[in-house]
Amino acid sequence: MPLASLIEMYEKANAEKYAIPQFNVNNLEFIQAAIEVAEEKKAPIILAASTSAIKYAGIEYMMAMVRAGAAGVSVPIAMHLDHGATTADAKMCIDAGFTSVMIDASKEDFSVNISTTKEVVEMSKAGGICVEAELGRLGGIEDEVVVDEKDAFLTDPGQAEEFVRESGCHALAVAVGTSHGAYKFKHKAELAMDRITEIKDRTKIALVLHGASGVGQELLDKAIKYGAELPGAKGVPDEAYHDAVARGINKINIDTDLRLAFMGAIREYFTENPSQFDPRKYLAAGKQAVMVQMRNKIDLFGCAGKG
């Protein structure tokens, strides 16, 4: 089926209290994995590309692969720009056929963040494109997004209410204690759950959890066994997903878990098959590992069977 309206997908998720997974994709195998799992689980999903992923793959190549995959399944699939830094980034993706864009002006003053987001909302209206914004700052590193711990701060619920009212955004990424990358927490993993509840009560719109990979021990153990160096990596525990969704999170972004699974499986494949050099074989091993993570997240977020 054609790429779906994320606005409509959010309406259903908000009403039925589940979260849609956002799977960041960079290549053919990640796109295939996400779409195949979505159809298998009868779940709505969001494919996302950062500007660096677009630069790597090429926007025409990426959209051709996404459209080809979506055409062959019965579940709603949206294509989303992750962390667009400028209105030009948003326009590029809207013109290419994305059904959702994120404009991340969270590093700017509050008023500039509002005005920039509002500009993208106006730009997106004609095509019914969903617009996500961010308020507050997540720490960590993901692609070209780098935020020092001292510069990260949590989303203020009162500001969130004003921001949504003035900007007109359809979804809001909130800072509640997560961070980008594999090193999300230095100590016990805790999220500001009460803050999610208050922001949801004030805004009523779809809320988004960035930096939300689980960084499971099994992923780390495999990667480390086959030569990776990931000391101290820690992510979001499964129970936190359930609580966050119950309090109003409707989209959860997953990237690091997919990268770790893909990398660990390929490292294992080369170690166990030292004479092999067929990319179809080692990339297939990576794809299967990614699919395991995607199935798990769909179940945890409560969206299986919602497509």
Protein Blocks (a to p, Z undefined) as FASTA:
>chain_A
ZZddfklmmmmmmmnopaddddddfbfklmmmmmmmmmmnopacdddddfklmmmnopml
mmmmmmmmmmmpcbdcddddehiabfklmmmmmmnopabdcddfklpcfklmmmmmmmmm
mmmmmnopacdddedjdedjehjbccdfklgccddfklmmmmmmmnopabdcddehiaed
jblbfbdcdddfklmmmmmmmnopacddehiagkiaklmmmmmmnopacehiacddfklm
mmmmmnopabdcdfklmmmmmmmmmmmmmmmmmmbccfklmmmmmmmmmmmmmmmmmmmn
opgokZZ
